[in-house]
């Protein structure tokens, strides 16, 4: 059984319009990766002007719904770390690697 601390951290996030982003660091306790058709979106992205999240946190990947990603094992991310940034959508998992 894995704990949150065993999950990969979010190394950086360059999505300036997300409520959880503070100076390229994600302040959500954990993120969920979703998407479809070869796209891996950050499903935690919230485009609000109000800042959210925790002040002191190392964000981890809480869940990955992209079964076709080479880093996915039983819906858990096995990458060393993930990067989130602009891609096909406003906020994508840039570490996503289709099998």
Secondary structure as GFF3:
##gff-version 3
##sequence-region A 1 99
A	DSSP	three_ten_helix	4	6	.	.	.	ID=ss1
A	DSSP	beta_strand	9	13	.	.	.	ID=ss2
A	DSSP	beta_strand	21	22	.	.	.	ID=ss3
A	DSSP	beta_strand	25	26	.	.	.	ID=ss4
A	DSSP	beta_strand	30	34	.	.	.	ID=ss5
A	DSSP	beta_strand	41	42	.	.	.	ID=ss6
A	DSSP	beta_strand	60	64	.	.	.	ID=ss7
A	DSSP	beta_strand	72	73	.	.	.	ID=ss8
A	DSSP	beta_strand	76	77	.	.	.	ID=ss9
A	DSSP	beta_strand	81	85	.	.	.	ID=ss10
A	DSSP	beta_strand	92	93	.	.	.	ID=ss11
###
